[in-house]
Amino acid sequence: MWRTKQVIDPDGVLAPRIVLDRDPQAHLRGLKTIPKVEPIADPCIECGFCEPTCPSRDLTATPRQRIVLLRELTRQPHGSAVESGLLYAYGHDAVDTCAGDSTCALDCPVGIDTGALMREFRHRRHSPREERVAALAARNFKAVEASARLAVAAADKIGDRLLERVTGLARRAVRPDLVPQWLPQIPGAATATLPRTERVGASAVYYPACVNRIFGEPEGFRGPSLLQALVAVSERAGRPVWIPDDVSGTCCATIWHSKGYVEGNAVMANRIVEAAWGWTAGGRLPLVADASSCTLGIGHEVVPYLTDDNRELHRELKVVDSVVWAAEELLPRLTILRTARSAVLHPTCSMRHLGDEAELLAVASACAEEVVVPDDAGCCGFAGDRGMLHPELTASATAREAAEVCSRPYEAHLSANRMCEVGLERGTGRRYYSVILELERATRPGPEYLRRS
């Protein structure tokens, strides 16, 4: 073979050292090194199974690429041009545009949660002062919540164009990852008054997520609020719920969790578990949360941040998503009086973690003659307020799903998380709302009034 090659290719320009190589160590040359970078990422074999589920896969980086770039950083000489360039790009392309939804861990063969790693990197960025401010916000969240609701109400009167200009200037002056951009799809303010409910005879404790206590329904939506709808439909099914008077100022802690504020996360995680334990009479009643991310937060994500005593209290809690509550406790006891012709669903990433996508489909199927889950449905990338910090993330994450949704008309566009619904509205131009609202409409006694615009 060598003699033939020397006749045909005496100068060795064709595929040098590919098939024929005189180096006795050729089998060891060019092997890829896998340096240790972070314990959570070190088991990665770079297979890429995580990539199809990542919201930023068409925008910046995938989980696999985030880990590969970390490894490449460790290979580079300190102070080199390549290291400097990678460090400069990594902040935005890896850390800032990670939705932190952690669905990558569900598809990873070894369960690597790259979202958790990016949240840890966000934490490392924070100065001690920033951590203290975040913790202060957690301790005074009742005032923060009221202020946010007032700000949203004021925004309705100011106008979208002026707010977009003001927030755009502020983002350039401060930092895009700190100042949210105002979006026209942001809904108006929710009413500060909670629906009247009774503790005596309640079948469950209803915990309205802070996002639903701050933001109302989509513009043009006619009908009850989500809080009113869940109370009404539970009463209708003979399974009344009770909203505690002191829910204001509490939160599932996801706000701090997603941004990597450890101290604030711990403050709110312990507060909500202590409050929930009291509301539910030590876990005797289920705690029904009306946002899937809130259900995931209280049910699972708060646990590492709890004190030992509160971890024991948490074990006694039964946290139930409102969609599961509706599918298992309400639907069998309700009479469907009217249905939509068609509905398209957006299962949220939190629902995938919780494993309750089937319940969303069950409730929607009771309310509509035809129900469609888009083949490309995935995390919308809005991730609380990340879609306001980096609107390009939501635009990219929803592009494929939006193309499928917009290919035909639907009478109803349903999901189970307010900010995800905002993200889908931004991506598709169509108004999404909670499946609980559609269930209330479908079972409401008496003549129906027009509610959609």
Salt bridges, closest charged atoms under 4 A:
ASP9 OD2 - LYS5 NZ 3.06
ASP21 OD2 - ARG17 NE 3.60
ASP21 OD2 - ARG29 NH2 2.62
ASP23 OD2 - ARG17 NH2 3.77
ASP23 OD2 - ARG29 NH1 3.08
GLU38 OE2 - ARG124 NH1 2.92
GLU46 OE1 - LYS32 NZ 2.68
GLU46 OE2 - ARG71 NH1 2.67
GLU51 OE2 - ARG64 NE 2.99
ASP58 OD2 - ARG400 NH2 2.91
GLU72 OE1 - ARG75 NH1 2.82
GLU83 OE2 - HIS78 ND1 3.61
ASP93 OD1 - HIS92 ND1 2.86
ASP96 OD1 - ARG125 NH1 2.62
ASP107 OD1 - ARG352 NH2 2.56
ASP113 OD2 - ARG119 NH2 3.99
GLU120 OE2 - ARG124 NE 3.00
GLU131 OE2 - HIS123 ND1 2.90
GLU131 OE2 - HIS126 ND1 3.05
GLU145 OE2 - ARG149 NH1 3.54
GLU145 OE1 - ARG213 NH2 2.87
ASP177 OD2 - ARG125 NH1 3.60
ASP177 OD1 - ARG386 NH1 3.03
ASP177 OD1 - HIS390 NE2 2.79
GLU263 OE2 - ARG139 NH2 3.27
GLU301 OE1 - HIS257 ND1 3.68
ASP308 OD1 - ARG311 NH1 3.18
GLU312 OE2 - ARG315 NH1 2.35
GLU329 OE1 - ARG239 NH2 3.06
GLU329 OE1 - ARG333 NH1 3.47
GLU370 OE2 - ARG408 NH1 2.82
ASP385 OD2 - LYS259 NZ 2.91
GLU392 OE2 - HIS92 NE2 3.43
GLU392 OE2 - HIS390 ND1 3.34
GLU401 OE2 - HIS346 ND1 2.89
GLU411 OE1 - ARG341 NE 3.74
GLU411 OE2 - ARG452 NH1 3.01
GLU421 OE1 - ARG418 NH1 2.99
GLU438 OE2 - ARG441 NE 2.83
GLU438 OE1 - ARG451 NH2 3.20
GLU438 OE2 - ARG452 NH2 2.69
GLU440 OE2 - ARG236 NH2 3.00
GLU440 OE1 - ARG444 NH2 2.61
GLU448 OE1 - ARG338 NE 3.76
GLU448 OE2 - ARG441 NH1 2.49
